[in-house]
Amino acid sequence: MAILGVVLTIVIIGLFVFIYKEHEQDRSSEAVGANAEERDSAETPPCDISTAAEGVNQTRQEVEKPESINMENNVMEEKKGTRDLFLETLTKIGCQYEIDESEGEDGDIRFGYQGEYFVVRATNKALFIQIYDTHWAQVELYDIDEFSRLKKAINDSNINNSVTTVYTINEAGSTVDVHCKSTILFVPEIPKIDEYLSYELREYFRAHESIKLEMARQREADGSK
């Protein structure tokens, strides 16, 4: 009986130790889970939608401030229109000009450059200007040979020069009149715009010379004076 009592005592003690260890493990698991939840909460704060909306509204208000709008308007006002810029550039390169006021605020601009007479059409509503050099040469309408040479010379010039040359027939005066024209971009962003304009005007003189030389070459080839 004494032995049986000892065995029962050992079994009871072992059972008590087992239950105690299980209880401690459950408490440890709960503590670990609680710490993980606290860490997740600290690392990922809840999203406050109202705060985000307030930030967006504040940014929009700053962009739409009157000061920002006025700054953009001032930039637009400071940028010269094409016509105003062209007139200013003419003065820079030493050209006096006249304006045909009968055509309104965008009337033709007439000026002389190195002995040649030009007409320009320009408006502040467009980015390009049109330059004309009209009636700078002519041949007799009924001089078939010379008229033929002129047409060949014009074709050759249009291939090799930046300005375009055309002719018109004046039946009343029995002449074929020669004209040149070009359309170019003219905006404040162009660097050294006065040199840019001077270069374009000199292209007209190159076209003149090209046509005259080609017609002379054809006369020589034909044995004509």
LUMDRENPA-359585 format. One line per field, with one value per atom (N, C-alpha, C): x, z negated, y; residue number from 1; residue in three letters; atom name. Coordinates in Angstrom, 3 decimals, padded with zeros to 6 digits. Last residue first. Example, Ala and Ser with C-alpha at 12.3 -4.5 7.8 and 13.67 -1.06 7.14 Angstrom:
# residues 2
px: [012.850_013.670_012.900_013.190_012.300_013.200]
pz: [-007.080_-007.140_-007.870_-007.800_-007.800_-007.800]
py: [-002.250_-001.060_000.030_-005.690_-004.500_-003.300]
num: [2_2_2_1_1_1]
residuo: [SER_SER_SER_ALA_ALA_ALA]
atomo: [N_CA_C_N_CA_C]
This chain:
# residues 225
px: [022.121_022.678_021.694_022.373_021.675_022.360_023.199_023.885_023.197_022.199_021.403_022.105_024.020_023.935_023.172_023.477_024.808_024.769_020.917_021.127_022.460_021.467_020.652_020.819_022.923_023.553_022.794_020.996_022.181_022.871_019.281_018.795_019.967_020.966_020.477_019.955_021.396_022.533_022.071_018.779_019.489_020.641_018.293_017.465_018.176_020.240_020.168_019.400_019.613_020.882_020.858_017.144_017.266_018.491_017.953_017.015_017.080_019.562_020.168_019.271_017.685_018.716_019.435_016.287_015.608_016.629_018.051_017.709_016.991_018.038_019.148_018.888_015.848_015.741_016.862_016.930_015.810_015.670_018.908_019.287_018.174_017.306_018.245_018.672_015.982_015.226_016.146_018.217_017.333_016.544_019.082_019.947_019.147_016.875_017.214_018.120_016.887_015.833_016.099_018.515_019.066_018.103_016.317_017.487_018.006_012.869_013.957_015.148_010.835_011.762_012.928_009.114_010.178_011.206_008.665_008.230_009.397_007.945_008.479_007.921_008.472_008.098_008.725_007.635_008.582_007.979_007.246_006.497_007.423_007.971_008.319_007.423_008.350_007.557_008.134_008.739_009.241_008.411_007.944_007.746_008.377_007.757_008.382_008.272_005.562_006.170_006.637_005.453_005.451_006.226_003.395_004.624_004.378_001.345_002.089_003.433_-000.321_001.001_001.871_-002.508_-002.684_-001.349_-001.490_-001.883_-002.034_000.742_000.040_-000.301_001.128_001.036_000.175_003.574_002.200_002.222_005.670_005.462_003.959_007.651_006.529_006.479_009.789_009.637_008.489_010.346_009.641_009.477_013.411_012.234_011.642_015.567_014.522_013.269_016.747_016.653_015.472_016.661_017.922_017.878_014.151_014.779_015.950_013.664_012.798_013.352_015.555_015.696_014.871_014.495_015.811_015.996_012.109_012.081_013.396_013.164_012.340_012.290_014.421_015.231_014.469_012.241_013.261_014.098_010.935_010.253_011.254_012.877_012.440_011.792_012.993_014.171_013.781_010.422_010.796_012.007_010.659_009.663_009.999_012.551_012.896_011.927_011.086_012.352_012.700_008.832_008.665_009.956_007.750_009.106_009.173_005.348_005.381_006.793_005.882_004.957_005.111_009.148_008.055_007.187_009.719_010.112_008.902_010.855_009.819_010.460_011.226_011.766_010.598_009.840_011.255_011.932_007.124_007.479_008.961_007.567_006.800_007.398_008.151_009.004_008.430_006.732_006.574_007.576_006.273_007.097_006.951_004.287_004.464_005.198_004.832_004.660_004.882_003.339_004.123_003.862_001.611_003.030_003.937_-001.185_-000.513_000.962_-002.130_-002.932_-002.288_-000.767_-000.452_-001.208_000.284_-000.746_-000.311_001.504_001.748_000.609_002.918_001.637_001.890_005.059_004.901_003.484_006.949_005.651_005.490_009.873_009.193_007.834_012.211_010.963_010.185_015.750_014.600_013.381_017.831_017.376_016.198_018.098_019.193_018.702_014.743_015.934_016.958_011.751_012.857_014.037_008.312_009.624_010.659_005.032_005.889_007.205_002.560_003.734_004.687_-001.010_000.309_001.396_-002.973_-002.650_-001.241_-004.304_-003.339_-003.009_-006.145_-004.995_-003.937_-007.039_-007.285_-006.002_-006.379_-006.728_-006.963_-005.545_-006.855_-007.332_-002.973_-004.035_-005.418_-000.211_-001.429_-002.609_002.658_001.573_000.350_006.181_004.876_003.814_009.484_008.347_007.104_013.017_011.817_010.653_015.433_014.459_013.306_017.423_017.548_016.586_017.046_017.949_017.998_015.252_016.580_017.545_012.941_013.644_015.071_012.265_012.572_013.361_011.639_012.852_013.243_009.205_010.347_011.656_007.671_007.899_009.094_007.728_008.303_008.601_006.387_007.788_008.451_003.841_004.587_006.073_003.213_003.272_004.095_003.331_004.174_004.317_003.419_002.765_003.663_005.567_005.126_004.424_004.889_005.265_004.690_003.681_005.043_005.490_001.229_001.252_002.647_001.984_001.339_001.393_003.013_003.897_003.312_000.712_001.808_002.766_-000.792_-001.279_-000.166_000.727_000.584_000.123_000.380_001.726_001.654_-002.357_-001.805_-000.425_-002.483_-003.163_-002.600_-001.062_-000.580_-001.198_-002.621_-001.245_-000.714_-005.068_-005.005_-003.589_-004.694_-004.572_-004.515_-004.789_-005.798_-005.746_-002.823_-002.644_-003.581_-003.967_-002.714_-002.490_-006.205_-006.400_-005.135_-004.991_-005.761_-005.965_-003.851_-002.991_-003.722_-006.197_-005.234_-004.318_-007.404_-008.088_-007.129_-005.521_-005.796_-006.441_-005.729_-004.460_-004.650_-008.369_-007.989_-006.680_-008.175_-009.009_-008.650_-006.569_-006.086_-006.867_-008.333_-007.058_-006.490_-010.417_-010.706_-009.424_-009.193_-009.649_-009.887_-006.626_-007.648_-008.052_-005.710_-005.818_-006.971_-003.859_-005.089_-005.121_-000.421_-001.481_-002.708_001.549_000.559_-000.582_003.146_003.784_002.800_001.343_002.299_002.881_-000.030_-000.779_000.147_002.022_001.336_000.575_002.593_003.603_002.983_000.213_000.642_001.666_000.217_-000.857_-000.468_002.489_002.449_001.378_001.691_002.820_002.823_-000.358_-000.679_000.421_001.073_000.037_-000.293_002.675_003.297_002.297_000.684_001.538_002.185_-000.388_-001.245_-000.419_001.828_001.278_000.414_002.124_003.193_002.682_-000.231_-000.016_001.066_000.222_-000.930_-000.745_002.434_002.580_001.447_001.282_002.308_002.504_-000.443_-001.006_000.001_001.363_000.418_-000.172_002.631_003.393_002.474_000.480_001.101_001.881_-000.033_-001.074_-000.476_002.413_001.989_000.969_002.374_003.437_003.049_000.146_000.103_001.147_001.076_-000.092_-000.173_003.158_003.468_002.329_001.671_002.636_002.954_000.216_-000.505_000.428_002.300_001.420_000.720_003.349_004.188_003.331_001.151_001.656_002.499_000.927_-000.166_000.304_003.341_003.106_002.033_002.895_004.006_003.774_000.766_000.590_001.660_001.964_000.882_000.653_003.728_004.262_003.213_001.963_002.856_003.399_000.838_000.000_000.871]
pz: [127.635_126.748_125.633_128.391_128.376_127.434_128.422_129.319_129.405_126.568_127.808_128.833_124.565_125.204_126.528_123.872_124.416_125.142_122.851_124.032_124.707_120.670_121.764_123.031_119.060_119.534_120.733_118.509_119.285_119.852_116.944_118.221_119.115_114.770_115.568_116.920_113.761_114.278_115.169_112.967_113.963_114.587_111.011_112.221_113.321_109.075_109.667_110.984_108.323_109.021_109.734_107.026_108.170_109.007_104.967_105.990_107.234_103.527_104.107_105.204_102.682_103.614_104.266_100.931_102.106_103.149_098.895_099.767_101.030_097.413_098.361_099.312_095.798_096.833_097.868_094.093_094.972_096.098_092.754_093.581_094.571_091.345_092.357_093.304_089.573_090.587_091.704_088.060_088.735_089.855_086.893_087.883_088.711_085.218_086.209_087.299_083.511_084.534_085.571_081.713_082.674_083.848_081.432_080.990_082.099_081.099_082.087_081.624_079.353_078.967_079.933_080.511_079.610_079.252_084.035_082.635_081.733_087.020_086.421_085.000_089.873_088.461_087.863_093.197_092.171_090.779_096.599_095.334_094.266_099.508_098.534_097.310_102.971_101.739_100.819_105.876_104.925_103.643_109.382_107.957_107.121_112.570_111.710_110.251_115.381_114.174_113.234_118.686_117.720_116.502_120.528_119.829_118.993_121.599_122.462_121.846_120.054_120.292_121.171_120.132_120.464_120.784_119.257_120.660_121.065_117.348_117.418_118.882_115.647_116.973_116.904_113.191_113.569_114.917_111.643_112.602_112.818_108.677_109.590_110.614_106.327_107.388_108.309_102.879_104.076_105.071_101.073_101.414_102.728_101.097_100.077_100.360_104.164_103.211_102.261_106.030_105.341_104.304_107.149_106.670_105.741_107.962_106.924_106.363_110.030_108.782_107.659_112.037_111.464_110.117_112.567_112.080_111.400_113.517_112.293_111.715_115.859_114.774_113.450_117.408_117.026_115.845_117.649_116.991_116.551_119.054_117.719_116.982_121.517_120.638_119.199_122.451_122.219_121.296_122.714_121.786_121.449_124.742_123.416_122.351_126.874_126.430_124.999_127.133_126.789_126.240_126.376_126.673_126.220_125.493_126.799_127.271_123.016_123.105_124.417_121.957_122.882_123.064_118.412_119.810_120.677_115.218_116.211_117.565_111.620_112.978_113.921_109.376_109.359_110.717_108.536_109.736_109.753_104.945_106.185_107.287_102.441_103.217_104.630_099.291_100.745_101.308_096.609_097.192_098.706_093.889_095.326_095.890_090.728_091.535_092.993_088.041_089.270_089.939_085.961_085.633_086.853_085.405_086.074_085.703_084.275_084.075_084.707_085.005_083.683_083.398_088.412_087.410_086.086_091.574_090.247_089.317_094.642_093.972_092.672_096.262_095.311_094.751_099.053_098.387_097.498_100.123_099.633_099.026_102.434_101.772_101.398_102.210_102.683_101.823_101.034_102.342_102.906_098.533_099.503_100.925_098.133_097.578_098.691_097.160_098.086_097.384_096.556_096.148_097.225_095.337_096.501_096.026_094.255_093.792_094.977_094.530_095.050_094.519_091.452_092.813_093.224_089.130_089.691_091.145_088.597_087.693_088.205_091.986_090.580_089.798_094.511_094.331_092.865_094.407_095.022_094.840_093.525_092.519_093.100_094.269_095.026_094.065_092.923_092.736_093.517_093.512_093.594_093.467_092.046_092.643_092.654_092.120_091.896_092.627_090.702_091.779_091.328_088.906_089.566_090.706_087.413_088.557_089.422_085.503_085.081_086.253_086.981_086.443_086.046_087.423_088.554_088.094_084.825_085.457_086.676_084.396_083.528_084.167_086.317_086.431_085.583_085.241_086.555_086.718_082.797_082.801_084.136_083.713_082.903_082.895_085.052_085.776_085.015_082.944_084.141_084.873_079.591_080.722_081.950_076.802_077.899_078.971_073.502_074.764_075.924_071.401_071.737_073.075_071.188_071.599_072.050_070.273_071.570_072.103_067.801_068.774_070.173_066.571_066.828_067.864_066.308_067.183_067.543_064.412_065.750_066.737_062.235_062.753_064.165_061.767_062.240_062.839_060.801_062.047_062.628_058.419_059.450_060.797_057.020_057.348_058.467_056.580_057.561_057.963_056.357_055.749_056.830_057.197_057.732_057.090_055.756_057.195_057.774_053.206_053.450_054.943_053.567_053.252_053.517_053.971_055.044_054.809_051.435_052.613_053.755_049.881_049.610_050.807_050.931_051.047_050.835_050.152_051.571_051.780_047.351_048.009_049.490_046.909_046.552_047.248_047.686_048.482_048.193_045.632_047.011_047.871_043.471_043.491_044.900_044.139_044.026_044.076_043.995_045.287_045.243_042.427_042.119_043.428_041.898_042.904_042.567_038.981_039.778_040.720_039.235_038.644_039.543_038.938_039.950_039.327_036.655_037.950_039.027_034.497_034.474_035.854_035.217_035.058_035.112_035.155_036.420_036.353_032.386_033.343_034.687_031.281_030.936_031.946_032.370_032.724_032.422_031.143_032.601_033.030_028.445_028.867_030.384_028.571_028.189_028.618_029.241_030.138_029.836_026.954_028.256_029.239_024.991_024.873_026.203_025.865_025.812_025.753_025.534_026.868_026.915_022.725_023.572_024.978_021.897_021.523_022.392_022.927_023.421_023.109_021.372_022.835_023.427_018.818_019.073_020.578_019.158_018.815_019.113_019.570_020.618_020.388_017.039_018.236_019.365_015.383_015.145_016.378_016.349_016.468_016.307_015.628_017.038_017.236_012.812_013.547_015.020_012.300_011.918_012.684_013.182_013.845_013.547_011.346_012.767_013.531_008.945_009.106_010.576_009.534_009.295_009.484_009.758_010.911_010.752_007.148_008.287_009.487_005.725_005.446_006.613_006.707_006.933_006.714_005.754_007.192_007.511_002.978_003.567_005.059_002.713_002.337_002.947_003.498_004.311_004.005_001.353_002.705_003.601_-000.722_-000.771_000.604_000.000_000.000_000.000]
py: [088.745_089.764_090.063_085.227_086.512_087.451_082.645_083.572_084.893_080.945_081.111_082.000_081.252_079.944_080.018_083.871_083.549_082.212_083.547_084.416_084.091_081.903_081.390_082.233_083.653_082.417_081.849_085.567_085.952_084.712_084.033_084.561_084.981_083.536_082.427_082.902_086.120_085.359_084.211_086.806_087.611_086.832_084.848_084.913_085.696_085.451_084.126_084.150_088.035_087.783_086.433_087.580_088.505_088.152_085.857_085.377_086.260_087.576_086.373_085.817_089.388_089.850_088.667_087.763_088.316_088.781_087.280_086.162_086.645_089.579_089.393_088.219_089.067_090.098_089.964_087.117_086.781_087.802_088.594_087.453_087.102_090.403_090.889_089.771_088.646_089.378_089.875_087.748_086.779_087.463_090.051_089.397_088.382_090.444_091.467_090.889_088.260_088.316_089.402_086.710_087.675_087.884_083.833_084.610_085.516_083.710_083.592_084.435_084.332_083.263_083.099_086.199_086.671_085.606_085.324_085.314_085.730_084.496_085.721_085.861_082.439_082.527_083.782_083.574_083.128_083.270_083.398_083.377_082.813_085.396_084.354_084.490_086.326_086.250_085.178_088.397_087.400_087.455_088.907_089.179_088.061_090.457_089.438_089.870_090.768_091.334_090.217_091.234_090.129_090.630_093.558_093.158_091.904_095.165_094.232_093.842_096.611_097.184_096.333_094.914_096.336_096.980_092.515_092.632_094.086_091.393_092.673_092.932_088.446_089.051_090.305_087.581_087.889_088.593_085.106_086.188_086.375_084.415_084.168_085.298_082.862_083.857_083.446_082.462_081.989_083.134_081.959_082.762_082.244_080.184_080.005_080.824_078.649_079.751_079.553_076.573_076.844_077.964_076.404_075.173_075.485_078.965_078.393_077.085_079.262_080.020_079.400_077.603_077.304_078.008_078.958_077.574_077.204_081.383_081.361_079.953_080.544_081.115_081.108_079.740_078.763_079.263_082.220_081.095_080.021_083.719_084.114_082.943_082.425_082.426_082.764_083.040_081.639_081.539_085.781_085.237_083.788_085.889_086.401_085.880_084.717_084.145_084.598_086.422_085.005_084.399_089.234_088.763_087.298_090.068_089.416_089.068_091.232_090.098_089.337_091.992_092.269_091.016_091.713_091.506_091.807_092.964_092.674_092.421_093.254_093.075_092.808_093.769_094.135_093.924_093.484_094.251_094.671_093.113_093.039_093.918_091.274_092.182_092.148_090.516_090.625_091.629_088.334_089.398_089.356_087.576_087.381_088.596_085.944_087.150_086.783_084.040_084.150_085.500_083.884_083.719_083.909_086.152_085.030_085.011_088.404_087.193_085.964_090.594_090.044_088.752_090.375_090.618_090.010_091.471_090.885_091.269_091.770_091.588_090.841_094.045_092.942_092.945_094.945_095.049_093.815_096.785_095.590_095.936_097.827_098.199_096.933_098.365_097.584_097.909_099.730_100.170_099.409_098.464_098.420_098.711_098.591_097.931_097.784_100.290_100.091_099.438_099.310_099.834_099.555_098.951_099.207_099.831_096.852_097.602_097.733_096.881_096.502_097.436_096.882_097.306_096.924_096.198_095.244_095.585_098.176_098.050_097.085_099.197_098.930_098.738_099.958_098.551_098.187_102.523_102.291_100.858_102.624_102.685_102.468_101.199_101.516_101.469_102.595_101.636_102.113_102.687_103.316_102.230_102.896_102.190_103.073_102.682_103.476_102.810_100.605_100.775_101.672_099.722_101.025_101.271_097.540_097.363_098.628_098.529_098.082_097.972_098.923_100.087_099.712_096.243_097.119_098.338_095.475_094.945_095.768_096.767_097.078_096.631_095.470_096.915_097.351_092.848_093.123_094.620_093.141_092.714_093.036_093.793_094.760_094.432_091.358_092.633_093.671_089.418_089.305_090.641_090.794_090.165_090.222_090.157_090.999_090.176_089.464_088.844_089.655_090.748_091.139_090.559_089.464_090.859_091.289_086.941_087.053_088.486_087.649_087.014_087.140_088.618_089.546_088.985_086.281_087.349_088.321_084.932_084.366_085.432_086.680_086.433_085.875_086.483_087.753_087.573_083.872_084.207_085.491_084.142_083.226_083.562_085.994_086.343_085.455_084.693_085.788_086.142_081.142_082.469_083.540_078.555_079.462_080.842_077.303_077.417_078.465_077.429_078.132_078.341_075.809_077.215_078.025_073.326_073.936_075.423_072.902_073.026_073.711_072.732_073.794_074.017_070.429_071.723_072.885_068.498_068.734_070.090_068.686_068.979_069.287_067.870_069.234_069.632_065.201_066.119_067.565_064.203_064.183_065.164_064.533_065.256_065.320_062.801_064.239_065.064_060.315_060.822_062.321_059.033_060.033_060.705_055.765_056.820_057.740_054.756_054.762_055.958_053.820_054.626_054.615_051.398_051.730_052.494_051.159_051.312_051.765_050.863_051.976_052.236_048.570_049.819_051.019_046.726_047.006_048.310_046.767_047.188_047.534_045.753_047.105_047.635_043.180_044.107_045.541_042.151_042.273_043.254_042.125_042.976_043.200_040.217_041.595_042.546_037.915_038.431_039.873_037.636_037.851_038.439_037.140_038.320_038.660_034.718_035.895_037.180_033.057_033.261_034.502_033.108_033.637_033.947_031.817_033.210_033.857_029.259_030.043_031.510_028.488_028.644_029.474_028.341_029.339_029.584_026.126_027.434_028.558_024.093_024.447_025.833_024.003_024.383_024.795_023.149_024.455_024.935_020.573_021.609_022.991_019.336_019.410_020.511_019.473_020.162_020.358_017.848_019.269_020.077_015.403_016.006_017.497_014.986_015.116_015.789_014.754_015.861_016.092_012.441_013.701_014.895_010.570_010.829_012.152_010.616_011.014_011.391_009.620_010.976_011.488_007.063_008.030_009.454_006.015_006.095_007.122_006.091_006.864_007.072_004.315_005.722_006.596_001.947_002.480_003.955_001.595_001.812_002.441_001.171_002.323_002.651_-001.204_000.000_001.251]
num: [225_225_225_224_224_224_223_223_223_222_222_222_221_221_221_220_220_220_219_219_219_218_218_218_217_217_217_216_216_216_215_215_215_214_214_214_213_213_213_212_212_212_211_211_211_210_210_210_209_209_209_208_208_208_207_207_207_206_206_206_205_205_205_204_204_204_203_203_203_202_202_202_201_201_201_200_200_200_199_199_199_198_198_198_197_197_197_196_196_196_195_195_195_194_194_194_193_193_193_192_192_192_191_191_191_190_190_190_189_189_189_188_188_188_187_187_187_186_186_186_185_185_185_184_184_184_183_183_183_182_182_182_181_181_181_180_180_180_179_179_179_178_178_178_177_177_177_176_176_176_175_175_175_174_174_174_173_173_173_172_172_172_171_171_171_170_170_170_169_169_169_168_168_168_167_167_167_166_166_166_165_165_165_164_164_164_163_163_163_162_162_162_161_161_161_160_160_160_159_159_159_158_158_158_157_157_157_156_156_156_155_155_155_154_154_154_153_153_153_152_152_152_151_151_151_150_150_150_149_149_149_148_148_148_147_147_147_146_146_146_145_145_145_144_144_144_143_143_143_142_142_142_141_141_141_140_140_140_139_139_139_138_138_138_137_137_137_136_136_136_135_135_135_134_134_134_133_133_133_132_132_132_131_131_131_130_130_130_129_129_129_128_128_128_127_127_127_126_126_126_125_125_125_124_124_124_123_123_123_122_122_122_121_121_121_120_120_120_119_119_119_118_118_118_117_117_117_116_116_116_115_115_115_114_114_114_113_113_113_112_112_112_111_111_111_110_110_110_109_109_109_108_108_108_107_107_107_106_106_106_105_105_105_104_104_104_103_103_103_102_102_102_101_101_101_100_100_100_99_99_99_98_98_98_97_97_97_96_96_96_95_95_95_94_94_94_93_93_93_92_92_92_91_91_91_90_90_90_89_89_89_88_88_88_87_87_87_86_86_86_85_85_85_84_84_84_83_83_83_82_82_82_81_81_81_80_80_80_79_79_79_78_78_78_77_77_77_76_76_76_75_75_75_74_74_74_73_73_73_72_72_72_71_71_71_70_70_70_69_69_69_68_68_68_67_67_67_66_66_66_65_65_65_64_64_64_63_63_63_62_62_62_61_61_61_60_60_60_59_59_59_58_58_58_57_57_57_56_56_56_55_55_55_54_54_54_53_53_53_52_52_52_51_51_51_50_50_50_49_49_49_48_48_48_47_47_47_46_46_46_45_45_45_44_44_44_43_43_43_42_42_42_41_41_41_40_40_40_39_39_39_38_38_38_37_37_37_36_36_36_35_35_35_34_34_34_33_33_33_32_32_32_31_31_31_30_30_30_29_29_29_28_28_28_27_27_27_26_26_26_25_25_25_24_24_24_23_23_23_22_22_22_21_21_21_20_20_20_19_19_19_18_18_18_17_17_17_16_16_16_15_15_15_14_14_14_13_13_13_12_12_12_11_11_11_10_10_10_9_9_9_8_8_8_7_7_7_6_6_6_5_5_5_4_4_4_3_3_3_2_2_2_1_1_1]
residuo: [LYS_LYS_LYS_SER_SER_SER_GLY_GLY_GLY_ASP_ASP_ASP_ALA_ALA_ALA_GLU_GLU_GLU_ARG_ARG_ARG_GLN_GLN_GLN_ARG_ARG_ARG_ALA_ALA_ALA_MET_MET_MET_GLU_GLU_GLU_LEU_LEU_LEU_LYS_LYS_LYS_ILE_ILE_ILE_SER_SER_SER_GLU_GLU_GLU_HIS_HIS_HIS_ALA_ALA_ALA_ARG_ARG_ARG_PHE_PHE_PHE_TYR_TYR_TYR_GLU_GLU_GLU_ARG_ARG_ARG_LEU_LEU_LEU_GLU_GLU_GLU_TYR_TYR_TYR_SER_SER_SER_LEU_LEU_LEU_TYR_TYR_TYR_GLU_GLU_GLU_ASP_ASP_ASP_ILE_ILE_ILE_LYS_LYS_LYS_PRO_PRO_PRO_ILE_ILE_ILE_GLU_GLU_GLU_PRO_PRO_PRO_VAL_VAL_VAL_PHE_PHE_PHE_LEU_LEU_LEU_ILE_ILE_ILE_THR_THR_THR_SER_SER_SER_LYS_LYS_LYS_CYS_CYS_CYS_HIS_HIS_HIS_VAL_VAL_VAL_ASP_ASP_ASP_VAL_VAL_VAL_THR_THR_THR_SER_SER_SER_GLY_GLY_GLY_ALA_ALA_ALA_GLU_GLU_GLU_ASN_ASN_ASN_ILE_ILE_ILE_THR_THR_THR_TYR_TYR_TYR_VAL_VAL_VAL_THR_THR_THR_THR_THR_THR_VAL_VAL_VAL_SER_SER_SER_ASN_ASN_ASN_ASN_ASN_ASN_ILE_ILE_ILE_ASN_ASN_ASN_SER_SER_SER_ASP_ASP_ASP_ASN_ASN_ASN_ILE_ILE_ILE_ALA_ALA_ALA_LYS_LYS_LYS_LYS_LYS_LYS_LEU_LEU_LEU_ARG_ARG_ARG_SER_SER_SER_PHE_PHE_PHE_GLU_GLU_GLU_ASP_ASP_ASP_ILE_ILE_ILE_ASP_ASP_ASP_TYR_TYR_TYR_LEU_LEU_LEU_GLU_GLU_GLU_VAL_VAL_VAL_GLN_GLN_GLN_ALA_ALA_ALA_TRP_TRP_TRP_HIS_HIS_HIS_THR_THR_THR_ASP_ASP_ASP_TYR_TYR_TYR_ILE_ILE_ILE_GLN_GLN_GLN_ILE_ILE_ILE_PHE_PHE_PHE_LEU_LEU_LEU_ALA_ALA_ALA_LYS_LYS_LYS_ASN_ASN_ASN_THR_THR_THR_ALA_ALA_ALA_ARG_ARG_ARG_VAL_VAL_VAL_VAL_VAL_VAL_PHE_PHE_PHE_TYR_TYR_TYR_GLU_GLU_GLU_GLY_GLY_GLY_GLN_GLN_GLN_TYR_TYR_TYR_GLY_GLY_GLY_PHE_PHE_PHE_ARG_ARG_ARG_ILE_ILE_ILE_ASP_ASP_ASP_GLY_GLY_GLY_ASP_ASP_ASP_GLU_GLU_GLU_GLY_GLY_GLY_GLU_GLU_GLU_SER_SER_SER_GLU_GLU_GLU_ASP_ASP_ASP_ILE_ILE_ILE_GLU_GLU_GLU_TYR_TYR_TYR_GLN_GLN_GLN_CYS_CYS_CYS_GLY_GLY_GLY_ILE_ILE_ILE_LYS_LYS_LYS_THR_THR_THR_LEU_LEU_LEU_THR_THR_THR_GLU_GLU_GLU_LEU_LEU_LEU_PHE_PHE_PHE_LEU_LEU_LEU_ASP_ASP_ASP_ARG_ARG_ARG_THR_THR_THR_GLY_GLY_GLY_LYS_LYS_LYS_LYS_LYS_LYS_GLU_GLU_GLU_GLU_GLU_GLU_MET_MET_MET_VAL_VAL_VAL_ASN_ASN_ASN_ASN_ASN_ASN_GLU_GLU_GLU_MET_MET_MET_ASN_ASN_ASN_ILE_ILE_ILE_SER_SER_SER_GLU_GLU_GLU_PRO_PRO_PRO_LYS_LYS_LYS_GLU_GLU_GLU_VAL_VAL_VAL_GLU_GLU_GLU_GLN_GLN_GLN_ARG_ARG_ARG_THR_THR_THR_GLN_GLN_GLN_ASN_ASN_ASN_VAL_VAL_VAL_GLY_GLY_GLY_GLU_GLU_GLU_ALA_ALA_ALA_ALA_ALA_ALA_THR_THR_THR_SER_SER_SER_ILE_ILE_ILE_ASP_ASP_ASP_CYS_CYS_CYS_PRO_PRO_PRO_PRO_PRO_PRO_THR_THR_THR_GLU_GLU_GLU_ALA_ALA_ALA_SER_SER_SER_ASP_ASP_ASP_ARG_ARG_ARG_GLU_GLU_GLU_GLU_GLU_GLU_ALA_ALA_ALA_ASN_ASN_ASN_ALA_ALA_ALA_GLY_GLY_GLY_VAL_VAL_VAL_ALA_ALA_ALA_GLU_GLU_GLU_SER_SER_SER_SER_SER_SER_ARG_ARG_ARG_ASP_ASP_ASP_GLN_GLN_GLN_GLU_GLU_GLU_HIS_HIS_HIS_GLU_GLU_GLU_LYS_LYS_LYS_TYR_TYR_TYR_ILE_ILE_ILE_PHE_PHE_PHE_VAL_VAL_VAL_PHE_PHE_PHE_LEU_LEU_LEU_GLY_GLY_GLY_ILE_ILE_ILE_ILE_ILE_ILE_VAL_VAL_VAL_ILE_ILE_ILE_THR_THR_THR_LEU_LEU_LEU_VAL_VAL_VAL_VAL_VAL_VAL_GLY_GLY_GLY_LEU_LEU_LEU_ILE_ILE_ILE_ALA_ALA_ALA_MET_MET_MET]
atomo: [N_CA_C_N_CA_C_N_CA_C_N_CA_C_N_CA_C_N_CA_C_N_CA_C_N_CA_C_N_CA_C_N_CA_C_N_CA_C_N_CA_C_N_CA_C_N_CA_C_N_CA_C_N_CA_C_N_CA_C_N_CA_C_N_CA_C_N_CA_C_N_CA_C_N_CA_C_N_CA_C_N_CA_C_N_CA_C_N_CA_C_N_CA_C_N_CA_C_N_CA_C_N_CA_C_N_CA_C_N_CA_C_N_CA_C_N_CA_C_N_CA_C_N_CA_C_N_CA_C_N_CA_C_N_CA_C_N_CA_C_N_CA_C_N_CA_C_N_CA_C_N_CA_C_N_CA_C_N_CA_C_N_CA_C_N_CA_C_N_CA_C_N_CA_C_N_CA_C_N_CA_C_N_CA_C_N_CA_C_N_CA_C_N_CA_C_N_CA_C_N_CA_C_N_CA_C_N_CA_C_N_CA_C_N_CA_C_N_CA_C_N_CA_C_N_CA_C_N_CA_C_N_CA_C_N_CA_C_N_CA_C_N_CA_C_N_CA_C_N_CA_C_N_CA_C_N_CA_C_N_CA_C_N_CA_C_N_CA_C_N_CA_C_N_CA_C_N_CA_C_N_CA_C_N_CA_C_N_CA_C_N_CA_C_N_CA_C_N_CA_C_N_CA_C_N_CA_C_N_CA_C_N_CA_C_N_CA_C_N_CA_C_N_CA_C_N_CA_C_N_CA_C_N_CA_C_N_CA_C_N_CA_C_N_CA_C_N_CA_C_N_CA_C_N_CA_C_N_CA_C_N_CA_C_N_CA_C_N_CA_C_N_CA_C_N_CA_C_N_CA_C_N_CA_C_N_CA_C_N_CA_C_N_CA_C_N_CA_C_N_CA_C_N_CA_C_N_CA_C_N_CA_C_N_CA_C_N_CA_C_N_CA_C_N_CA_C_N_CA_C_N_CA_C_N_CA_C_N_CA_C_N_CA_C_N_CA_C_N_CA_C_N_CA_C_N_CA_C_N_CA_C_N_CA_C_N_CA_C_N_CA_C_N_CA_C_N_CA_C_N_CA_C_N_CA_C_N_CA_C_N_CA_C_N_CA_C_N_CA_C_N_CA_C_N_CA_C_N_CA_C_N_CA_C_N_CA_C_N_CA_C_N_CA_C_N_CA_C_N_CA_C_N_CA_C_N_CA_C_N_CA_C_N_CA_C_N_CA_C_N_CA_C_N_CA_C_N_CA_C_N_CA_C_N_CA_C_N_CA_C_N_CA_C_N_CA_C_N_CA_C_N_CA_C_N_CA_C_N_CA_C_N_CA_C_N_CA_C_N_CA_C_N_CA_C_N_CA_C_N_CA_C_N_CA_C_N_CA_C_N_CA_C_N_CA_C_N_CA_C_N_CA_C_N_CA_C_N_CA_C_N_CA_C_N_CA_C_N_CA_C_N_CA_C_N_CA_C_N_CA_C_N_CA_C_N_CA_C_N_CA_C_N_CA_C_N_CA_C_N_CA_C_N_CA_C_N_CA_C_N_CA_C_N_CA_C_N_CA_C_N_CA_C_N_CA_C_N_CA_C_N_CA_C_N_CA_C_N_CA_C_N_CA_C_N_CA_C_N_CA_C_N_CA_C_N_CA_C_N_CA_C_N_CA_C_N_CA_C_N_CA_C_N_CA_C_N_CA_C_N_CA_C_N_CA_C_N_CA_C_N_CA_C_N_CA_C_N_CA_C_N_CA_C_N_CA_C]
